[in-house]
Amino acid sequence: PGNANPDGVEVKDVKKDTVPFHPYYTVKDGFAIVVFLIIFACFVFYLPNVLGHADNYVEANPLVTPSHIVPEWYMLPFYAILRAITFDIGPIQAKLLGVIAMFASIGVLFILPWLDTSKVKSMRYRPVAKQFFLGFVATALMLGWCGASNPDDPVFPFLKGEDAIVVTYTDADGTPGRSVFKEARDIHAYEAGAEFKAHKIAEGATGVTLSKETAKAFRFLHLAQILTAFYFLYFLVILPLLGLRETPKGEPESIHKAILAANGGKSVEAE
């Protein structure tokens, strides 16, 4: 049962509830290792570059960090949590909070046995907990998506408005003004804004500034912040409360009875 016990039931009869590790698991695990090594060898000897990235062949510059660089796929959810913290809490700055949140998201996994307060170990008999767990899996996958994406990019590009170039100024008579330039056919907003800025300066306007106004959109940063909140809520609030409030289904009396019920009452004795 230490290798596979999806019912989460304690061993009551060693002969009926367990099987010897050898030859059952040694043969099964040995077969899996051989299959893995064959696939691994195919990549190593025949396809060494298929999973690589073209940037790996660019000579490294210690003074420049590529803006698109991201960690390996298995670290992307934690990288998204690191970038999701953009606010200060008292004297603790956002960068330090992000580092704390990233390590806390890993450290919380080590105290998981104490956070799950339910006496029933298997989620086979906890339907509500199972639904929340599926939500957590989806959250982790989407955090990985956020970690691989630019935090300033919109999640839904087709819903994003147009960026604009804004020129603010104060005319010679003291009247403040603000002009907005958006992309149009045969007209580039930045060039039009720069030309208008030069025109206003020539007219004697003061305080002339040119800036980019980004259209409001639901960005990957916002999505990562929502998912980060749910990530910690799942471990620190949902799991403890579910263990206290949820009424689980009835567990089988023993491991072998659960297996017999699944096999229609037929038993296969190990020699």
C-alpha positions in Angstrom: 0.0 0.0 0.0 3.0 2.3 0.3 3.4 2.2 -3.4 -0.2 2.6 -4.4 -3.2 2.9 -2.1 -5.7 5.2 -3.7 -8.4 4.3 -1.2 -6.3 5.6 1.7 -7.3 2.8 4.0 -4.9 1.5 6.6 -3.6 -2.0 6.3 -5.6 -4.4 8.5 -4.4 -7.8 7.2 -0.9 -7.9 5.8 -1.5 -11.1 3.7 -4.7 -9.8 2.1 -4.1 -6.1 1.9 -0.5 -6.1 0.6 1.7 -7.8 -2.0 5.5 -8.4 -1.9 7.6 -5.6 -3.4 9.5 -8.3 -5.4 8.7 -9.4 -8.0 5.6 -7.3 -8.5 6.9 -3.7 -8.2 10.5 -4.5 -9.2 9.4 -5.9 -12.6 6.9 -3.0 -13.1 9.3 -0.3 -12.2 12.1 -2.0 -14.1 10.0 -2.0 -17.2 9.1 1.7 -16.8 12.8 2.6 -16.4 13.8 0.6 -19.5 11.1 2.4 -21.6 12.2 5.8 -20.2 15.9 5.1 -21.0 15.0 4.1 -24.6 13.1 7.3 -25.2 15.8 9.3 -23.4 18.5 7.7 -25.6 16.6 8.6 -28.7 16.6 12.3 -27.8 20.3 12.2 -26.7 21.7 10.5 -29.7 19.3 11.3 -32.5 17.4 14.5 -31.6 19.7 16.5 -29.3 18.3 19.9 -30.4 14.6 19.2 -30.8 13.8 20.4 -27.3 16.3 23.2 -27.3 15.9 26.9 -28.0 17.7 29.0 -30.6 18.9 31.5 -28.0 21.0 28.7 -26.5 23.5 29.2 -29.4 23.8 32.9 -28.9 27.0 33.9 -27.0 26.1 35.1 -23.5 26.5 38.7 -22.6 26.9 39.1 -18.8 25.8 42.7 -19.0 22.4 42.1 -20.7 19.6 39.8 -19.6 17.1 38.8 -22.3 13.7 40.4 -21.6 11.9 37.2 -22.6 13.9 34.8 -20.4 11.9 32.5 -18.2 12.7 29.5 -16.0 12.1 25.9 -16.9 8.5 24.8 -17.2 8.4 23.2 -13.8 9.3 26.5 -12.1 6.9 28.7 -14.1 4.0 28.7 -11.6 6.4 29.9 -8.8 7.9 32.4 -11.2 4.4 33.8 -11.9 3.8 34.1 -8.1 7.1 36.0 -7.8 6.1 38.5 -10.4 2.5 38.8 -9.2 3.4 40.8 -6.1 3.6 44.4 -7.2 2.6 46.2 -4.0 4.4 47.1 -0.7 3.2 46.0 2.8 4.5 48.5 5.3 8.3 48.5 5.2 8.5 45.4 3.1 8.9 46.2 -0.5 7.2 44.4 -3.4 10.4 42.7 -4.6 11.1 41.1 -1.2 7.4 40.2 -0.8 7.5 38.5 -4.2 10.5 36.4 -3.1 8.8 35.5 0.2 5.6 34.5 -1.6 7.5 32.4 -4.1 9.3 30.4 -1.3 6.1 30.3 0.8 4.3 28.7 -2.2 6.9 25.9 -2.1 7.2 25.7 1.7 3.5 25.3 2.1 3.7 21.9 0.4 5.9 20.6 3.3 3.2 21.3 5.9 0.3 19.9 3.8 -0.3 16.8 6.0 -1.1 19.2 8.9 -3.3 21.5 6.7 -5.6 18.7 5.6 -7.7 18.2 8.7 -9.9 15.4 7.3 -9.8 11.9 8.8 -10.5 10.5 5.4 -7.3 10.4 3.4 -8.5 9.6 -0.1 -10.5 12.1 -2.2 -12.4 9.2 -3.7 -14.7 9.6 -0.7 -14.6 13.4 -0.5 -16.5 14.8 -3.6 -16.3 18.5 -2.5 -12.6 18.3 -1.8 -12.1 16.6 -5.2 -13.8 19.5 -7.0 -11.6 22.1 -5.2 -8.5 20.0 -5.9 -9.3 20.0 -9.7 -9.6 23.8 -9.3 -6.2 23.9 -7.7 -4.7 21.8 -10.6 -6.2 24.3 -13.1 -4.8 27.1 -11.0 -1.3 25.6 -11.1 -1.5 25.1 -14.9 -2.7 28.6 -15.5 0.1 30.0 -13.2 2.5 28.2 -15.4 0.9 29.9 -18.5 1.3 33.3 -16.8 4.9 32.6 -15.9 5.7 31.9 -19.5 4.0 35.0 -20.8 4.8 38.7 -20.6 3.0 40.1 -17.5 2.1 43.2 -19.5 0.5 41.4 -22.4 -3.3 41.1 -22.5 -4.8 37.7 -21.7 -7.5 38.4 -24.4 -5.8 40.5 -27.1 -9.1 40.8 -29.1 -10.7 42.6 -26.2 -7.8 45.1 -25.8 -8.3 48.7 -26.9 -5.8 50.8 -28.8 -2.8 52.3 -27.3 -2.4 56.1 -27.8 0.2 58.8 -27.8 -0.8 61.7 -25.6 0.7 65.3 -25.8 0.0 67.6 -22.9 0.9 71.3 -23.0 0.1 74.8 -21.8 -0.5 77.4 -24.4 1.1 80.8 -24.3 -2.1 82.3 -22.8 -2.0 79.8 -19.9 -4.7 77.4 -21.3 -3.9 73.8 -20.6 -4.4 71.3 -23.5 -4.2 67.6 -24.2 -4.2 65.9 -27.6 -4.5 62.2 -28.2 -3.2 60.4 -31.3 -4.1 56.8 -32.2 -3.0 54.5 -34.9 -4.8 55.0 -38.2 -4.3 54.0 -41.8 -1.1 55.6 -43.1 -0.7 57.5 -39.9 1.7 56.4 -37.1 0.6 57.8 -33.7 4.1 58.4 -32.4 5.2 60.3 -35.5 2.0 62.4 -35.4 2.4 63.1 -31.7 6.1 64.1 -32.1 5.2 66.4 -35.0 2.4 68.0 -33.0 4.7 68.4 -30.0 7.3 70.2 -32.1 4.5 72.4 -33.5 3.4 73.4 -30.0 6.9 74.2 -28.9 7.3 76.4 -31.9 4.1 78.3 -31.0 5.5 79.0 -27.6 3.6 76.5 -25.5 5.2 75.4 -22.2 5.3 72.1 -20.4 5.0 70.1 -23.6 5.2 66.4 -22.9 4.7 63.3 -25.0 3.8 60.0 -23.4 2.2 56.7 -24.2 -1.2 55.8 -22.8 -1.7 52.1 -22.6 -5.2 50.9 -23.3 -6.9 49.2 -20.3 -6.9 45.4 -20.6 -7.0 42.3 -18.4 -3.3 41.4 -18.4 -1.4 38.3 -17.4 -0.2 40.2 -14.3 -3.8 40.6 -13.1 -4.6 36.9 -13.8 -1.5 35.8 -11.9 -2.5 37.9 -8.9 -5.9 36.3 -8.8 -4.5 32.8 -9.2 -1.8 33.5 -6.5 -4.6 34.5 -4.1 -6.5 31.2 -4.8 -3.3 29.2 -4.5 -2.7 30.3 -0.9 -6.4 30.2 0.0 -6.6 26.6 -1.1 -3.9 25.5 1.3 -4.4 27.9 4.2 -8.2 28.2 4.3 -10.1 25.8 2.0 -8.3 22.6 3.0 -8.5 23.1 6.8 -12.2 24.1 6.6 -13.2 21.3 4.2 -11.7 18.7 6.6 -13.9 20.1 9.4 -17.1 20.8 7.5 -17.3 18.2 4.7 -19.2 14.9 5.2 -17.3 12.2 3.3 -18.7 9.1 1.8 -18.3 5.7 3.6 -14.9 4.1 3.3 -14.4 0.4 2.6 -13.5 -1.8 5.6 -10.2 -2.9 4.2 -8.0 -2.6 1.1 -8.7 -6.1 -0.2 -12.5 -5.7 0.1 -12.4 -2.5 -1.9 -10.4 -4.3 -4.7 -12.8 -7.3 -4.6 -15.8 -4.9 -4.9 -14.1 -3.3 -7.9 -13.4 -6.7 -9.5 -17.0 -8.0 -9.0 -16.0 -10.1 -6.0 -13.3 -12.2 -7.8 -10.1 -12.7 -6.0 -6.6 -13.4 -7.4 -4.3 -14.9 -4.8 -0.6 -14.3 -5.1 1.6 -17.3 -4.9 
